[in-house]
Amino acid sequence: MNIVAIRVLRAYWQRHPTTESHLRAWIAEAQAARWMQPAEIKAQYHNASILKNRRAVFNIQGNKHRLVVALAYRQQAIYVKFIGTHEEYDAIDAETVELEI
């Protein structure tokens, strides 16, 4: 799948260096994936949360950080909507949050 806004993830791991290896691993796995439905995400990431609006939440670094994405399955695209600490995640609505650039 094609990940839109990888630069946001890179900027995040520069601010939170302990996330770099975890985010790099997620990027590699997501780029290699060919998800066509939410069940395929859950099969690969048991702890991922599937939300409305074709969104998913991934736990990063043992759930210390959260990544919210929107998926366009037919186009094989992933749009980063939010990356932050678990505390920051608790302050947003994952179903509607939009990436702030």
C-alpha positions in Angstrom: 0.0 0.0 0.0 1.1 3.6 -0.6 1.4 5.7 2.6 0.6 9.3 2.1 2.5 11.7 4.5 5.4 9.4 5.6 7.2 12.7 6.3 4.9 13.2 9.2 6.0 9.9 10.7 9.6 10.8 10.1 9.2 14.1 11.9 7.5 12.3 14.7 10.3 9.9 15.3 12.8 12.8 15.3 10.8 14.3 18.2 10.4 10.8 19.8 13.5 8.8 18.9 12.4 5.6 20.7 9.6 5.3 18.1 11.8 5.2 15.0 12.4 1.5 14.8 8.7 0.8 15.5 7.4 3.3 12.9 10.0 2.1 10.3 8.8 -1.5 10.9 5.1 -0.5 10.5 5.9 1.5 7.3 7.7 -1.5 5.8 4.8 -3.9 6.7 2.1 -1.5 5.5 3.9 -0.8 2.2 4.2 -4.6 1.6 0.5 -5.2 2.5 -2.3 -5.4 0.0 -5.2 -4.9 2.4 -8.6 -5.0 0.8 -10.8 -5.1 3.9 -10.5 -4.3 7.6 -10.4 -8.0 8.5 -7.1 -8.3 6.8 -5.7 -5.6 9.0 -6.9 -7.3 12.1 -5.4 -10.6 10.9 -2.0 -8.9 10.7 -2.4 -6.5 13.7 -4.5 -8.1 16.4 -4.3 -5.0 18.5 -5.4 -2.6 15.8 -8.7 -0.9 16.2 -11.0 -0.7 13.3 -13.2 2.5 13.3 -15.9 4.0 11.1 -15.0 5.9 8.0 -12.5 3.3 6.8 -10.1 4.3 9.7 -7.8 2.2 11.8 -5.7 2.8 14.9 -2.4 1.1 15.4 -0.5 0.8 18.7 3.1 1.9 18.3 5.9 1.0 20.7 3.8 -1.2 23.0 0.8 1.2 22.9 2.8 4.2 24.2 2.0 6.0 20.9 -1.0 5.8 18.6 -1.3 6.1 14.8 -4.6 6.8 13.2 -4.9 6.3 9.4 -7.7 6.3 6.8 -7.6 3.6 4.2 -8.6 3.7 0.5 -8.6 0.0 -0.1 -9.3 0.1 -3.8 -6.6 2.7 -4.4 -4.3 0.9 -2.0 -3.6 4.1 -0.1 -3.1 4.9 3.5 -3.6 8.4 4.8 -1.9 9.4 8.0 -4.5 11.3 10.1 -2.8 11.4 13.5 0.4 10.3 15.3 0.9 11.0 19.0 1.4 9.7 22.5 -1.4 7.7 24.1 -2.2 10.7 26.2 -2.5 12.9 23.1 -4.7 10.3 21.4 -7.1 10.3 24.3 -7.7 14.0 23.6 -8.8 13.6 20.0 -11.7 11.9 18.2 -10.0 9.3 16.1 -13.0 9.0 13.8 -12.8 12.6 12.7 -9.3 13.8 13.4 -7.5 15.3 10.4 -3.7 15.7 9.9 -2.5 19.2 10.9 0.4 20.2 8.7 
